[in-house]
Amino acid sequence: MKQPSRRNRNIGTAKQGHGQSNRMVIPEDYYKDRSYKQKFGKHVKVQQKIRDKTYTIVVEETRNTCIHACTVEDILLLLTFLPEKDLEGLNLIFLRQPKRKEELMSPVWGRYGWFPIYGDGITLEALDYTKKLYMPKQQTVERKKEFLRLQKDGHRYEEQKRYFVAEPRPANVRHGQLFRTFLHEIGHHVDWMNQVERPIELLVDWEEREKQGMDEDLAWHSYAQESDAIYAAYKQKSMKAKEDFAHRYAEELAQKLKQQDLIPFPRRLSATFMNQWNLRIEDFELSS
């Protein structure tokens, strides 16, 4: 028998919606065709040709406590050392200034993804140097590996009660982003091209299927089914498998470039290049 005086146990809980209206999330504009990761704020665009291919580098303005550790000239030089085949289909490098909420909820050194108009691109994010780097003491196997990578980049962590804490230094951030993160994201691009783009390119085009006597609708339908199957197989690949490939690619390529004495190289930030492209020095150097 129902007891009207009995309190609903869901009152004041998330199950009834409590706290959902003020839940901290990164805002997305669902009426636009792009994510916050693909939007350009106030920026300067640099276009340079390397081996008969033009790359676009978008440099977003930074806050006064943030800088881009990697310079445009750093990236352009590194691109000249990389295998030409591995860069096929890659068109954009985005030096991005994340919003404060994004730094808190989705901090990354870099990411690989698709951009409207440009196609495939790599993002390297500016860092706020007033904030420390934290690594929890309780670590998974993968997090332990990342912790070791960060230490190899030069970050010096001090042990505290629940965390290892380090003061970020531009030179250490640059070393990690340029010679590790950037190569890691190139690895994701190579994996995508090998698993999806190139297999789809090898399919018999639907127009060719029509020429071979196939019905127009059937030709398109069969081509779409085969290309969708290739994409679906890639989507089913685990995140760990994708990350393992990218880590392995970056480590092997970095080792090869080191053996050739191509990396590491000193930071490149010339006044002539900066003036040529109207780049701001405060986006790359911390004010004293």
MARDREN-186888 format. One record per atom (N, C-alpha, C): residue in three letters; x, y, z. Coordinates in steps of 0.02 Angstrom, whole numbers, plus 50000, padded with zeros to 5 digits. Example, Ala and Ser with C-alpha at 12.3 -4.5 7.8 and 13.67 -1.06 7.14 Angstrom:
BEGIN
ala506604971650390
ala506154977550390
ala506604983550390
ser506424988850354
ser506844994750357
ser506455000250394
***
This chain:
BEGIN
met500424994050000
met500005000050000
met500445006250000
lys500295011049956
lys500695017149950
lys500645021350012
gln501225023850036
gln501245028150094
gln501435035250072
pro500945039850070
pro501085046750045
pro501635050250084
ser501725048450146
ser502225051850187
ser502935049450175
arg502995043850138
arg503665041150126
arg504045045450075
arg504655047150090
arg505055051550047
arg505335047749987
asn505285050849930
asn505575047949869
asn506335047849876
arg506635041949873
arg507355041349884
arg507765044449828
asn507445046249772
asn507815049249716
asn507845056849720
ile507475059749766
ile507475067049773
ile508185069449791
gly508405074549754
gly509065077349768
gly509645073449740
thr509515068549698
thr510045064449668
thr510085065649593
ala510645063349564
ala510735064149492
ala510215060249452
lys509955054849482
lys509455050749448
lys508825054749433
gln508665059649477
gln508085063849465
gln508275070349429
gly508915071149413
gly509135076949376
gly509495082149416
his509605080849480
his509945085749522
his510665087049497
gly510835093349488
gly511505095149468
gly511625094849393
gln511135092549354
gln511245091949282
gln511275098749247
ser510905103649275
ser510895110249242
ser511545114149252
asn511925112549304
asn512555116049315
asn513155111449307
arg513055105949271
arg513595101249259
arg514125104549215
met514755103649234
met515305106949199
met515475103149135
val515355106149078
val515495103049014
val515805108248968
ile516155105848917
ile516425110348866
ile515865111848817
pro515675118148808
pro515105119748765
pro515235118148692
glu514735115448659
glu514755113948588
glu514185117548552
asp514315119948492
asp513795123148452
asp513525117848404
tyr512955114948421
tyr512695109448381
tyr512365111748316
tyr512315118348307
tyr512045120948245
tyr512585122348193
lys513205121448213
lys513765122348168
lys514035115548148
asp514455115548096
asp514705109148069
asp515385107248097
arg515595110548152
arg516255108948178
arg516275109148254
ser516735105148282
ser516825104748354
ser517245110648378
tyr517265111548445
tyr517695116748473
tyr518425115548455
lys518605109248443
lys519295107448426
lys519485109848355
gln518985111348315
gln519095113148245
gln519015120648232
lys518835124448283
lys518695131548273
lys519335135648283
phe519425140648240
phe519995145148246
phe519765151648280
gly520125153548332
gly520015160048362
gly520415165248323
lys520605170648355
lys521015175748322
lys521685172648305
his521865172748242
his522455168948221
his522815172148162
val523415169548149
val523805171148089
val523915164648051
lys523875165047985
lys523945159047944
lys524605159447904
val525005154247910
val525635153647873
val525575147947823
gln525765149247761
gln525755143947710
gln526445143347679
gln526725137347683
gln527395136047659
gln527405129747617
lys527815129747564
lys527875123947521
lys528485119847541
ile528385113347550
ile528925108747564
ile528865102847516
arg529375101647477
arg529375096247427
arg528745096347384
asp528605102147355
asp528045103047307
asp527355102347340
lys527325102647406
lys526685102347440
lys526625108147488
thr526045111547487
thr525945117347529
thr525595115347594
tyr525895117147650
tyr525605116047716
tyr525345122647744
thr524785122247779
thr524515128147813
thr524615127247888
ile524915132347919
ile525015132347991
ile524615138248020
val524125136648061
val523705141648093
val523965142848164
val524115149148180
val524385150948246
val523875155248282
glu523565152548334
glu523085156448374
glu523455160848424
glu523175166648437
glu523445171048488
glu523375167748556
thr523875168748598
thr523875165648664
thr523695170748719
arg523495168048777
arg523405172248835
arg524095174248862
asn524115179248906
asn524765181848928
asn525145176948972
thr524825171648996
thr525185166649036
thr525355160448995
cys525185160448932
cys525275154648888
cys525725156348829
ile526075151348804
ile526445152148741
ile526415145648702
his526565146048637
his526675140148596
his527405138148604
ala527525132348633
ala528215130148644
ala528575128848578
cys528215126048529
cys528495124648463
cys528375130648418
thr528885132848382
thr528805138348335
thr528605135648267
val528375140248224
val528185138248156
val528805135648119
glu529375138848130
glu529985136748096
glu530215129848121
asp530105128448185
asp530245121648212
asp529865116448172
ile529225117548164
ile528785112648132
ile528965111848059
leu529095117448025
leu529265117147954
leu529915113147943
leu530405114147988
leu531035110447982
leu530925103047994
leu530535101448046
leu530405094348061
leu530055090848004
leu529595094347971
leu529225091447914
leu529695089347857
thr530255093047849
thr530725091347795
thr531085084747809
phe531095082547873
phe531445076447891
phe531005070247887
leu530345071147882
leu529885065547887
leu529765062347819
pro529615055847818
pro529485052347754
pro528905055547716
glu529025056947653
glu528525060447612
glu527865056547609
lys527915049947604
lys527305045847599
lys526885046447662
asp527215047047720
asp526845047347783
asp526465053947791
leu526645058947751
leu526315065447755
leu525765066347703
glu525655061347661
glu525125061847611
glu524445062847645
gly524065067747622
gly523415069047650
gly523415073447710
leu524005075047737
leu524055079547795
leu524175086647769
asn523735091247789
asn523755097947759
asn523825103647810
leu523635102347872
leu523575107847921
leu523945106147986
ile524285111248013
ile524545110948081
ile524255116948118
phe523935115548175
phe523565120648212
phe523895121648280
leu524205127548290
leu524475129348355
leu523905132948392
arg523605129348439
arg522965131348468
arg523025133848539
gln522635139048555
gln522575141348624
gln521925138648653
pro521965133648698
pro521355130848727
pro521035135748776
lys520375135148783
lys520015139148833
lys520165136348902
arg520035140248954
arg520195138149022
arg519805131749041
lys519175131349021
lys518785125449038
lys519055119249001
glu519295120248940
glu519585114648903
glu520235112248935
glu520635117048961
glu521255115148996
glu521105110949057
leu520545112549090
leu520365108949151
leu520065102149137
met519635101749086
met519245095749074
met519535091149020
ser519905094048973
ser520175089948918
ser520885092148900
pro521355091748948
pro522035094048933
pro522405089048888
val522725091548836
val523105087248791
val523735091148769
trp524245087348749
trp524825090448718
trp524695091648644
gly524315087048614
gly524165087548542
gly523625082648524
arg523365083348463
arg522855078548438
arg522855078548362
tyr522595073148335
tyr522525072248262
tyr521795072148245
gly521605075448191
gly520895075448173
gly520775078748106
trp520135078948088
trp519925081648023
trp519675088848033
phe519835093247984
phe519615100147986
phe519235101747922
pro518665105347928
pro518305107547869
pro518765111647824
ile518695110947759
ile519075114547707
ile519775111547700
tyr520145110647756
tyr520845108647753
tyr520935101047749
gly520505097247782
gly520595090047784
gly520965088047848
asp521415083047843
asp521755080347901
asp522265085447928
gly522295085947995
gly522755090648026
gly522975088348095
ile523505091548119
ile523775090148185
ile523755096548227
thr523525095848289
thr523475101448336
thr524005100748390
leu524355106148405
leu524795106648463
leu524525112348506
glu524415111048570
glu524085115948612
glu524575119948655
ala524425126448662
ala524825130748706
ala524705128748779
leu525205130148820
leu525175128248891
leu525195134448935
asp524815134148989
asp524825139549039
asp525395138149088
tyr525895142549089
tyr526495141249129
tyr526435143549202
thr525845146049220
thr525715147549291
thr525435141449327
lys525275136249290
lys524985130249320
lys525485124549319
lys525485120549372
lys525945114949378
lys525665108749342
leu526125104149330
leu525935097749299
leu525855092649354
tyr525285089149355
tyr525135084249407
tyr525085077249377
met525375072549411
met525315065549392
met525145061549455
pro524565058149456
pro524365054449517
pro524845048749532
lys524905047149596
lys525345041649616
lys525055034849597
gln524395034349600
gln524065028149579
gln524015028149503
gln524405023949470
gln524465024149397
gln524315017449366
thr523985017749308
thr523905011849267
thr524565010449230
val524595004849196
val525195003149158
val525345008449106
glu524815010649069
glu524905015549017
glu525115022349045
arg524825024149103
arg525005030549134
arg525725030449159
lys525955024749183
lys526655024249204
lys527125025349145
lys526945022549088
lys527345023549027
lys527365030849008
glu526795034249012
glu526765041348996
glu527175045449046
phe527155043449109
phe527545046949160
phe528285046549145
leu528515040649123
leu529215039849104
leu529385044149043
arg528925044548996
arg529045048648936
arg529115056048955
leu528685058449001
leu528715065349023
leu529375066849059
gln529615062049097
gln530255062949131
gln530835063149080
lys530785059049028
lys531295059248975
lys531285065848937
asp530695069048934
asp530645075648902
asp531005080948942
gly531165079549005
gly531515084249047
gly531135086849107
his530495084949114
his530095087249170
his530355084049235
arg530455088149286
arg530705085849350
arg530125085749401
tyr529905079949418
tyr529325079249463
tyr529565078349535
glu529195081749581
glu529315081049652
glu528735077149682
glu528895072749729
glu528385068549759
glu528015072349814
gln527355072349810
gln526935075149863
gln526475069649890
lys525975071449929
lys525575066449963
lys525215061849914
arg524865064749866
arg524475060649819
arg524705061249746
tyr525145066149733
tyr525345067449664
tyr526095068249658
phe526335067249596
phe526995069649577
phe526865076349542
val527255081449559
val527125088249534
val527755091049502
ala527665094449444
ala528235097449409
ala528055104449386
glu528565108749385
glu528495115449357
glu528615114949281
pro528145117049240
pro528255116549167
pro528775121549144
arg529215119349101
arg529725123749072
arg529645123448996
pro529655129248962
pro529545129248889
pro529995124548851
ala530625123948871
ala531095119648835
ala530885112248840
asn530645110248899
asn530435103248908
asn529775101848871
val529315106748874
val528685105948838
val528815105548763
arg529255109848738
arg529425109648666
arg529715102948647
his530175100348687
his530495093848671
his529965088448665
gly529485088348712
gly528975083148711
gly528485084048653
gln528265090248642
gln527765091348589
gln528065090448520
leu528675092848509
leu528965092748442
leu529255085948423
phe529625082848468
phe529985076748451
phe529635070448474
arg529055071148508
arg528685065248530
arg527945065748511
thr527595070948536
thr526885071548522
thr526735072348448
phe527105076848415
phe526985078048344
phe527085071648304
leu527615067948319
leu527745061648284
leu527215056448301
his526965056548363
his526425052048383
his525795053348342
glu525625059748332
glu525025061448293
glu525125059748219
ile525735060448195
ile525885058148127
ile525755050648122
gly525925047048175
gly525785039848177
gly525045038348171
his524625042248205
his523895041348197
his523685042548125
his523985047548093
his523825049048023
his524025043247978
val524625040647989
val524865034947948
val524395029047957
asp524195027748018
asp523735022148032
asp523075023147995
trp522805029147997
trp522175030747962
trp522245029747887
met522785032247859
met522895031747787
met522965024447766
asn523345020547804
asn523465013547787
asn522845009147796
gln522445010647847
gln521865006447863
gln521225008647828
val521185014947808
val520555017447779
val520645020647711
glu521015026147708
glu521045030047646
glu521325026147587
arg521885022947596
arg522205019447540
arg521805013247519
pro521535009147565
pro521105003647544
pro520485005947505
ile520195011547526
ile519605014147490
ile519805016547420
glu520405019647415
glu520635021847349
glu520745015947301
leu520885010047328
leu521005004147286
leu520355000947262
leu519795002847290
leu519155000047268
leu518995002247197
val518644998047161
val518424999847094
val517895005247101
asp518005010947068
asp517545016647073
asp516865014747046
trp516335018047073
trp515655016347051
trp515545018046977
glu515885023146952
glu515825024846881
glu516115019246838
glu516675016446861
glu516985010946825
glu516535004746827
arg516175003846882
arg515714998146888
arg515134998946839
glu514925005146828
glu514395006346779
glu514645004646709
lys515275006546694
lys515555005046629
lys515614997546617
gln515684993846672
gln515744986546666
gln515054983246662
gly514524987346657
gly513854984646646
gly513414984346707
met513644986746764
met513244986446825
met512724992146825
asp512144990746852
asp511624995846859
asp511885001746899
glu511655007846882
glu511915013946914
glu511825013746990
asp511215012247013
asp511075012147085
asp511465006547119
leu511505000847086
leu511864995147115
leu512614996647119
ala512875000047068
ala513585001847068
ala513755006347127
trp513345011447139
trp513475015847195
trp513375012247262
his512855008247266
his512705004747328
his513264999847346
ser513524996147298
ser514044991347312
ser514694994847333
tyr514855000447299
tyr515455004247317
tyr515385007047388
ala514805009747404
ala514685012647471
ala514735007247525
gln514465001347511
gln514494995847560
gln515214993847574
glu515614993247522
glu516304991147531
glu516714996347568
ser516625002747551
ser516995008047586
ser516765008747658
asp516115007947671
asp515865008147740
asp516145002447781
ala516234996647750
ala516504990947786
ala517224992147807
ile517614995447763
ile518304997047780
ile518325001947839
tyr517895007047836
tyr517875011947890
tyr517645008747955
ala517135004347951
ala516875001048011
ala517414996748044
ala517824993448003
ala518354989148031
ala518854993448070
tyr519004999448045
tyr519455003848081
tyr519145006248146
lys518495007848145
lys518155010248205
lys518135004848259
gln518114998648238
gln518104993048287
gln518784991748318
lys519304994548289
lys519974993748316
lys520004997248384
ser520274994148434
ser520264996948502
ser520705003148506
met520535007548553
met520935013548564
met521645011748584
lys521725006448624
lys522395004348644
lys522815002248584
ala522504998748536
ala522864996548476
ala523085002648435
lys522645007648430
lys522815013748393
lys523375017548427
glu523335018048494
glu523845021548532
glu524515017848530
asp524495011348534
asp525105007348531
asp525465008348464
phe525075008448410
phe525375009548344
phe525705016348341
ala525345021548364
ala525605028448361
ala526235029148404
his526235026248464
his526825026448507
his527425022948474
arg527285017148446
arg527825013248414
arg528105017048353
tyr527655020048314
tyr527865023948255
tyr528315029748277
ala528085033448328
ala528455039348351
ala529145037448379
glu529175032148418
glu529805030048448
glu530305027648395
glu530055023748347
glu530505021248295
glu530755026848250
leu530305031548231
leu530505037048188
leu530985041748225
ala530845043148288
ala531275047548327
ala531975044548333
gln532005037948345
gln532655034648350
gln533045035048285
lys532695034248229
lys533025034648164
lys533285041748151
leu532885046748167
leu533095053748157
leu533675055648202
lys533685052948263
lys534245054248309
lys534885051148283
gln534835045148255
gln535425041748228
gln535715045648169
gln535285049348133
gln535505053548077
gln535705060548099
asp535685061848165
asp535855068348194
asp535405073948168
leu534785072348154
leu534305077348130
leu533915080448188
ile533795076448240
ile533455078948300
ile533845076648361
pro533805080248417
pro533465086648425
pro533865092348394
phe533525097848378
phe533865103748352
phe533635109848393
pro534045115148394
pro533875121048434
pro533235124448409
arg532925128048454
arg532305131648439
arg532445136948385
arg531995137448337
arg532075142148281
arg531535147548287
leu531755153748297
leu531285159248305
leu531625165648279
ser531615166448213
ser531965172048182
ser531495178048174
ala531765183948185
ala531375190148178
ala531155191148106
thr531575189048059
thr531395189947988
thr530775185947970
phe530755179647991
phe530175175347976
phe529565177948013
met529635179948075
met529075182448114
met528765188648081
asn529195193248058
asn528945199348026
asn528625197847958
gln528905193047923
gln528635191247856
gln527905189047861
trp527735185347915
trp527065182547922
trp526655185947976
asn526905191648000
asn526535195548052
asn526385191448114
leu526855187248134
leu526775183248195
leu526975187448256
arg526655186148312
arg526785189848374
arg527285186148417
ile527805189748440
ile528305186648482
ile528015184348548
glu527495187848574
glu527195185848638
glu526825179248634
asp526695176648574
asp526385170148568
asp526895164448575
phe527545166248575
phe528065161148578
phe528575162248634
glu528565168048666
glu529035169548719
glu528655172248780
leu528795169548839
leu528495172048900
leu528775178848918
ser528335183348939
ser528565189948959
ser528925189449026
ser529465193149034
ser529865192549095
ser529545196449153
***
